[in-house]
């Protein structure tokens, strides 16, 4: 009986450690996701600015007669 309780205690400890590890990993992944979303937003803004500049350049070109 005592050995079974020791085994159960060890398994519960492993599950608790796994939960803590997964919680830390989840936090890290959320931070990575946020950073990626911010990067994506900045890149989209840069792309939009480049598109605007390119459109302005194309509009300033003389048309073929």
N, CA, C and O atoms as a MOPAC input file, in Angstrom:
PM7 MOZYME 1SCF
protein

 N      0.82000 1    -1.19600 1     0.00000 1
 C      0.00000 1     0.00000 1     0.00000 1
 C      0.86500 1     1.26200 1     0.00000 1
 O      0.59400 1     2.22000 1    -0.72400 1
 N      1.91000 1     1.23900 1     0.82800 1
 C      2.78800 1     2.40400 1     0.91000 1
 C      3.50400 1     2.63500 1    -0.42800 1
 O      3.67800 1     3.77700 1    -0.85300 1
 N      3.90800 1     1.56400 1    -1.07500 1
 C      4.59600 1     1.67300 1    -2.36800 1
 C      3.66500 1     2.24700 1    -3.42100 1
 O      4.08800 1     3.03600 1    -4.26600 1
 N      2.39600 1     1.85400 1    -3.37300 1
 C      1.42400 1     2.38100 1    -4.32800 1
 C      1.21300 1     3.87800 1    -4.12900 1
 O      1.10000 1     4.63000 1    -5.09700 1
 N      1.16100 1     4.30200 1    -2.88400 1
 C      1.01400 1     5.73200 1    -2.59500 1
 C      2.23800 1     6.51400 1    -3.04900 1
 O      2.11300 1     7.62300 1    -3.56900 1
 N      3.41600 1     5.93900 1    -2.85400 1
 C      4.64400 1     6.58600 1    -3.31500 1
 C      4.64400 1     6.72000 1    -4.83300 1
 O      5.04400 1     7.75000 1    -5.37600 1
 N      4.18900 1     5.66600 1    -5.51200 1
 C      4.11700 1     5.69900 1    -6.97600 1
 C      3.12700 1     6.75400 1    -7.42900 1
 O      3.40600 1     7.51800 1    -8.35300 1
 N      1.96900 1     6.79900 1    -6.78000 1
 C      0.94800 1     7.78900 1    -7.11200 1
 C      1.46700 1     9.20800 1    -6.86400 1
 O      1.23000 1    10.11100 1    -7.66700 1
 N      2.16400 1     9.39400 1    -5.76400 1
 C      2.73500 1    10.70600 1    -5.45400 1
 C      3.73600 1    11.12500 1    -6.51700 1
 O      3.75200 1    12.28400 1    -6.93100 1
 N      4.56600 1    10.19900 1    -6.95900 1
 C      5.56000 1    10.50200 1    -7.99300 1
 C      4.87300 1    10.87900 1    -9.29900 1
 O      5.29800 1    11.81300 1    -9.98000 1
 N      3.81200 1    10.15500 1    -9.64900 1
 C      3.09000 1    10.46100 1   -10.87600 1
 C      2.40800 1    11.82300 1   -10.79100 1
 O      2.41000 1    12.58400 1   -11.75800 1
 N      1.83700 1    12.12200 1    -9.65500 1
 C      1.19700 1    13.43400 1    -9.46400 1
 C      2.23500 1    14.54100 1    -9.56500 1
 O      1.97200 1    15.59000 1   -10.15300 1
 N      3.40400 1    14.31500 1    -8.99900 1
 C      4.48700 1    15.29300 1    -9.08000 1
 C      4.90300 1    15.51200 1   -10.53600 1
 O      5.14300 1    16.64500 1   -10.95300 1
 N      4.98900 1    14.42100 1   -11.30800 1
 C      5.34600 1    14.52700 1   -12.72600 1
 C      4.30400 1    15.33200 1   -13.49600 1
 O      4.65100 1    16.16900 1   -14.32900 1
 N      3.03500 1    15.07900 1   -13.21700 1
 C      1.96200 1    15.81000 1   -13.89400 1
 C      2.03300 1    17.29200 1   -13.53100 1
 O      1.87100 1    18.15000 1   -14.39900 1
 N      2.26800 1    17.59300 1   -12.28000 1
 C      2.37000 1    18.99000 1   -11.84700 1
 C      3.54800 1    19.68300 1   -12.52800 1
 O      3.43200 1    20.82700 1   -12.96500 1
 N      4.67900 1    18.98900 1   -12.61500 1
 C      5.85100 1    19.55800 1   -13.28500 1
 C      5.58200 1    19.77500 1   -14.76900 1
 O      5.98700 1    20.78700 1   -15.34100 1
 N      4.89100 1    18.81300 1   -15.38800 1
 C      4.53800 1    18.95100 1   -16.79700 1
 C      3.60600 1    20.14800 1   -17.00000 1
 O      3.76300 1    20.90300 1   -17.95900 1
 N      2.64800 1    20.31800 1   -16.11000 1
 C      1.73600 1    21.46700 1   -16.20500 1
 C      2.50400 1    22.78400 1   -16.11000 1
 O      2.24200 1    23.71500 1   -16.87200 1
 N      3.43200 1    22.86100 1   -15.19300 1
 C      4.24100 1    24.07800 1   -15.04500 1
 C      5.06500 1    24.32800 1   -16.30300 1
 O      5.16200 1    25.45800 1   -16.78200 1
 N      5.65200 1    23.26300 1   -16.82800 1
 C      6.45800 1    23.38900 1   -18.03900 1
 C      5.60100 1    23.85800 1   -19.21500 1
 O      6.00500 1    24.74300 1   -19.96900 1
 N      4.43300 1    23.27200 1   -19.36500 1
 C      3.53400 1    23.67100 1   -20.44600 1
 C      3.04200 1    25.10300 1   -20.26700 1
 O      2.86400 1    25.82700 1   -21.24700 1
 N      2.82500 1    25.50500 1   -19.04500 1
 C      2.40000 1    26.88300 1   -18.77900 1
 C      3.49400 1    27.87100 1   -19.19600 1
 O      3.20700 1    28.89800 1   -19.81000 1
 N      4.74700 1    27.55400 1   -18.85800 1
 C      5.86200 1    28.42300 1   -19.25900 1
 C      6.00000 1    28.45600 1   -20.77900 1
 O      6.22900 1    29.51400 1   -21.36500 1
 N      5.85900 1    27.29300 1   -21.41100 1
 C      5.95100 1    27.23200 1   -22.86400 1
 C      4.82700 1    28.03200 1   -23.51400 1
 O      5.04500 1    28.72100 1   -24.51100 1
 N      3.63900 1    27.94200 1   -22.95400 1
 C      2.49400 1    28.68200 1   -23.47500 1
 C      2.74200 1    30.18800 1   -23.38600 1
 O      2.43200 1    30.92500 1   -24.32200 1
 N      3.29000 1    30.63800 1   -22.28100 1
 C      3.59800 1    32.06400 1   -22.11700 1
 C      4.61800 1    32.49900 1   -23.16100 1
 O      4.47300 1    33.55100 1   -23.78500 1
 N      5.65900 1    31.67400 1   -23.34600 1
 C      6.69400 1    32.00600 1   -24.33500 1
 C      6.10200 1    32.05100 1   -25.74000 1
 O      6.43100 1    32.93900 1   -26.52700 1
 N      5.23500 1    31.10000 1   -26.05400 1
 C      4.62100 1    31.08100 1   -27.38100 1
 C      3.70600 1    32.28000 1   -27.59700 1
 O      3.65100 1    32.82900 1   -28.69800 1
 N      2.99400 1    32.68500 1   -26.56300 1
 C      2.14000 1    33.87100 1   -26.67700 1
 C      2.98700 1    35.12800 1   -26.93300 1
 O      2.60400 1    35.99800 1   -27.71500 1
 N      4.13200 1    35.20500 1   -26.26700 1
 C      5.02000 1    36.34500 1   -26.48900 1
 C      5.57700 1    36.32900 1   -27.90600 1
 O      5.66500 1    37.37600 1   -28.54800 1
 N      5.95100 1    35.16200 1   -28.39600 1
 C      6.45200 1    35.04400 1   -29.76400 1
 C      5.36300 1    35.42100 1   -30.76900 1
 O      5.63600 1    36.09400 1   -31.76300 1
 N      4.14200 1    34.98900 1   -30.50900 1
 C      3.02500 1    35.31900 1   -31.39300 1
 C      2.79800 1    36.82200 1   -31.42800 1
 O      2.60400 1    37.39600 1   -32.50000 1
 N      2.82100 1    37.45700 1   -30.27700 1
 C      2.63300 1    38.90000 1   -30.21200 1
 C      3.73200 1    39.62700 1   -30.98200 1
 O      3.45400 1    40.57000 1   -31.72200 1
 N      4.97700 1    39.18900 1   -30.80800 1
 C      6.09000 1    39.81200 1   -31.52600 1
 C      5.92900 1    39.61800 1   -33.02700 1
 O      6.18900 1    40.53700 1   -33.80300 1
 N      5.50400 1    38.43100 1   -33.43900 1
 C      5.30500 1    38.16800 1   -34.86900 1
 C      4.16700 1    39.01700 1   -35.43100 1
 O      4.25400 1    39.51800 1   -36.55100 1
 N      3.11700 1    39.17300 1   -34.65900 1
 C      1.99500 1    40.00500 1   -35.10400 1
 C      2.43200 1    41.46400 1   -35.24000 1
 O      2.03000 1    42.14700 1   -36.18300 1
 N      3.24100 1    41.93800 1   -34.31600 1
 C      3.73400 1    43.31200 1   -34.39900 1
 C      4.64400 1    43.48000 1   -35.61100 1
 O      4.55000 1    44.47800 1   -36.32500 1
 N      5.52000 1    42.51100 1   -35.84500 1
 C      6.38700 1    42.55300 1   -37.03400 1
 C      5.55000 1    42.56500 1   -38.30700 1
 O      5.82400 1    43.32600 1   -39.23500 1
 N      4.53800 1    41.72400 1   -38.34000 1
 C      3.66900 1    41.64500 1   -39.50900 1
 C      2.96300 1    42.98500 1   -39.74900 1
 O      2.82700 1    43.42800 1   -40.88900 1
 N      2.52600 1    43.61100 1   -38.68600 1
 C      1.85300 1    44.91000 1   -38.80400 1
 C      2.81900 1    45.96800 1   -39.35800 1
 O      2.44500 1    46.77000 1   -40.21400 1
 N      4.04900 1    45.96000 1   -38.86700 1
 C      5.04400 1    46.91400 1   -39.35600 1
 C      5.37200 1    46.65600 1   -40.82100 1
 O      5.49000 1    47.59500 1   -41.60800 1
 N      5.52000 1    45.39500 1   -41.18600 1
 C      5.82200 1    45.06800 1   -42.58200 1
 C      4.66400 1    45.44400 1   -43.49700 1
 O      4.88600 1    45.90700 1   -44.61600 1
 N      3.43800 1    45.25300 1   -43.03500 1
 C      2.27700 1    45.63600 1   -43.83100 1
 C      2.24700 1    47.14800 1   -44.03500 1
 O      1.90500 1    47.61600 1   -45.12100 1
 N      2.60000 1    47.91200 1   -43.01100 1
 C      2.63800 1    49.37000 1   -43.12800 1
 C      3.72600 1    49.79700 1   -44.11500 1
 O      3.51600 1    50.69600 1   -44.92900 1
 N      4.88200 1    49.14700 1   -44.03500 1
 C      5.96500 1    49.47300 1   -44.97900 1
 C      5.56700 1    49.13100 1   -46.40600 1
 O      5.85900 1    49.88500 1   -47.33400 1
 N      4.90500 1    48.00100 1   -46.57900 1
 C      4.44700 1    47.59900 1   -47.90900 1
 C      3.42500 1    48.59300 1   -48.45100 1
 O      3.46600 1    48.94500 1   -49.63000 1
 N      2.52800 1    49.03700 1   -47.61300 1
 C      1.52500 1    50.01200 1   -48.03300 1
 C      2.19100 1    51.33200 1   -48.43000 1
 O      1.80500 1    51.95600 1   -49.41900 1
 N      3.19300 1    51.75000 1   -47.65300 1
 C      3.91000 1    52.98000 1   -47.98100 1
 C      4.64400 1    52.83600 1   -49.31700 1
 O      4.64400 1    53.76100 1   -50.13000 1
 N      5.26500 1    51.68300 1   -49.53900 1
 C      5.96500 1    51.44800 1   -50.79900 1
 C      4.97800 1    51.42300 1   -51.96200 1
 O      5.27100 1    51.93900 1   -53.04000 1
 N      3.81900 1    50.82800 1   -51.74200 1
 C      2.78900 1    50.77900 1   -52.78100 1
 C      2.32500 1    52.20000 1   -53.12800 1
 O      2.12500 1    52.52300 1   -54.29900 1
 N      2.15900 1    53.02500 1   -52.12400 1
 C      1.73100 1    54.41400 1   -52.33400 1
 C      2.78700 1    55.18200 1   -53.12400 1
 O      2.46500 1    55.91400 1   -54.06000 1
 N      4.05900 1    55.00400 1   -52.73400 1
 C      5.13600 1    55.69400 1   -53.46000 1
 C      5.22300 1    55.22100 1   -54.90300 1
 O      5.41500 1    56.02800 1   -55.81300 1
 N      5.08400 1    53.91800 1   -55.11500 1
 C      5.15200 1    53.37400 1   -56.46900 1
 C      3.99000 1    53.88900 1   -57.32100 1
 O      4.18000 1    54.22900 1   -58.48800 1
 N      2.81700 1    53.94400 1   -56.75400 1
 C      1.66400 1    54.46900 1   -57.48100 1
 C      1.88700 1    55.92600 1   -57.85500 1
 O      1.57100 1    56.34400 1   -58.96900 1
 N      2.43100 1    56.69300 1   -56.92600 1
 C      2.70600 1    58.10300 1   -57.20900 1
 C      3.74000 1    58.23800 1   -58.31900 1
 O      3.61600 1    59.10600 1   -59.18300 1
 N      4.76200 1    57.38300 1   -58.29900 1
 C      5.77500 1    57.42800 1   -59.35100 1
 C      5.16600 1    57.06600 1   -60.70400 1
 O      5.44400 1    57.72400 1   -61.70700 1
 N      4.35000 1    56.04000 1   -60.73400 1
 C      3.71800 1    55.61500 1   -61.98800 1
 C      2.78000 1    56.70500 1   -62.51100 1
 O      2.69300 1    56.93000 1   -63.71800 1
 N      2.09100 1    57.36900 1   -61.60700 1
 C      1.17800 1    58.45600 1   -62.02900 1
 C      1.94000 1    59.65300 1   -62.59200 1
 O      1.41000 1    60.41300 1   -63.40200 1
 N      3.18600 1    59.80900 1   -62.15600 1
 C      3.95900 1    60.96600 1   -62.61600 1
 C      4.65300 1    60.71800 1   -63.96100 1
 O      5.16100 1    61.65300 1   -64.58100 1
 N      4.67100 1    59.45600 1   -64.40900 1
 C      5.29600 1    59.15100 1   -65.69000 1
 C      4.44500 1    59.71100 1   -66.82000 1
 O      3.21700 1    59.68900 1   -66.74100 1
 N      5.08400 1    60.21100 1   -67.86800 1
 C      4.30200 1    60.71100 1   -69.00900 1
 C      3.61600 1    59.54100 1   -69.71300 1
 O      4.15700 1    58.43900 1   -69.80700 1
 N      2.43100 1    59.81400 1   -70.19500 1
 C      1.69000 1    58.77800 1   -70.91300 1
 C      2.15600 1    58.73900 1   -72.36300 1
 O      2.60800 1    59.74400 1   -72.91200 1
 N      2.04100 1    57.57000 1   -72.97000 1
 C      2.42200 1    57.42500 1   -74.38400 1
 C      1.41400 1    58.19800 1   -75.24600 1
 O      0.21000 1    58.16900 1   -74.99100 1
 N      1.92300 1    58.87600 1   -76.25100 1
 C      1.03500 1    59.66300 1   -77.10900 1
 C      0.57100 1    58.87100 1   -78.30100 1
 O     -0.18400 1    59.38300 1   -79.12700 1

